[in-house]
Each structure stands twice: as C-alpha cells, then as structure tokens.
Amino acid sequence: MATVDKIRTALIDKILSINNKDFLEALDKLISSSKFELEIVELTDEQKLMLEMSENDIKTGKLISQEAMNKRNLEWLNAI
C-alpha cells in the first residue's frame, strides 16, 4: 500500500473514533476549504480484470445480499 493510502486509512480510522461534534465540524470546514488536486488513478491489468469480472457477475445475476454475506462470514469465522 502506498504511503498516501496508509495515511488516508489511518485518518479515516481516527475520524471514525471521534464523537465530538464541534471537532468534526471544524475538521469538515478545514477539509472543505482546502483545494484538492484531482488525482488520476491508474489501474493495473489485474484490477481492470477484477472490475470486468464484477460487472459480468452483476449482469448475470451472480450476487449475494449483504445479510447473506454477513451470515456466511460469521459461519466461516466460527469454523476457525
């Protein structure tokens, strides 16, 4: 994972733990006032293939609900 991705993930984790409304509002103002450069993300061939496979699954109806996935994950975790 690139350094930028690590920093972003760490910030998201920290923000999710904040319960202070005033602090979050101030942080939102700070972020909103900053100018962001649009970054074009280049996907690898493997990432493109995975996206194509996902699109194909959607088109062919090979989907599972979040509830069913949660149940499957719990069963898997309990089997460990």
C-alpha positions as CSV (number, residue, x, y, z in Angstrom):
1,M,0.0,0.0,0.0
2,A,1.4,3.4,-0.9
3,T,2.2,5.9,1.8
4,V,-0.8,8.1,0.8
5,D,-3.1,5.2,1.1
6,K,-1.7,4.4,4.6
7,I,-2.1,7.9,5.8
8,R,-5.7,8.1,4.4
9,T,-6.7,4.8,6.1
10,A,-5.2,5.9,9.4
11,L,-7.0,9.3,9.2
12,I,-10.3,7.5,8.4
13,D,-9.8,5.2,11.4
14,K,-9.2,8.2,13.7
15,I,-12.1,10.2,12.3
16,L,-14.4,7.3,12.9
17,S,-13.5,7.2,16.5
18,I,-14.3,10.9,17.1
19,N,-17.6,11.7,18.8
20,N,-17.1,15.4,19.4
21,K,-19.5,17.2,17.1
22,D,-17.7,20.6,17.3
23,F,-14.4,19.0,16.4
24,L,-15.8,17.1,13.5
25,E,-17.5,20.3,12.2
26,A,-14.2,22.2,12.4
27,L,-12.4,19.3,10.7
28,D,-15.0,19.4,8.0
29,K,-14.6,23.1,7.4
30,L,-10.8,22.6,7.3
31,I,-11.1,19.9,4.7
32,S,-13.8,21.7,2.7
33,S,-11.7,24.8,2.5
34,S,-8.7,23.0,1.2
35,K,-8.1,22.7,-2.5
36,F,-7.7,19.2,-3.8
37,E,-5.8,18.2,-6.8
38,L,-7.7,15.6,-8.9
39,E,-5.6,12.6,-8.9
40,I,-6.0,10.1,-11.8
41,V,-5.6,6.6,-10.5
42,E,-4.0,4.2,-13.0
43,L,-5.4,0.7,-12.5
44,T,-3.3,-2.4,-13.0
45,D,-4.3,-5.0,-15.5
46,E,-5.3,-7.3,-12.6
47,Q,-7.6,-4.5,-11.2
48,K,-9.2,-4.0,-14.5
49,L,-9.8,-7.7,-14.9
50,M,-11.4,-7.9,-11.4
51,L,-13.7,-5.0,-12.3
52,E,-14.7,-6.6,-15.6
53,M,-15.4,-9.9,-13.7
54,S,-17.5,-7.9,-11.2
55,E,-19.5,-6.3,-14.0
56,N,-20.1,-9.7,-15.5
57,D,-21.3,-11.1,-12.2
58,I,-23.8,-8.2,-11.9
59,K,-25.0,-8.7,-15.5
60,T,-25.5,-12.5,-14.9
61,G,-27.1,-12.1,-11.5
62,K,-24.3,-13.7,-9.5
63,L,-25.0,-11.6,-6.5
64,I,-25.4,-12.2,-2.8
65,S,-27.1,-9.9,-0.3
66,Q,-25.2,-8.2,2.5
67,E,-27.2,-10.1,5.0
68,A,-26.3,-13.5,3.4
69,M,-22.7,-12.4,3.2
70,N,-22.6,-11.5,6.8
71,K,-24.1,-14.9,7.7
72,R,-21.5,-16.6,5.5
73,N,-18.7,-14.6,7.1
74,L,-19.9,-15.5,10.7
75,E,-20.1,-19.1,9.8
76,W,-16.6,-19.0,8.4
77,L,-15.2,-17.2,11.4
78,N,-16.9,-19.6,13.8
79,A,-15.3,-22.5,11.9
80,I,-11.8,-21.2,12.5
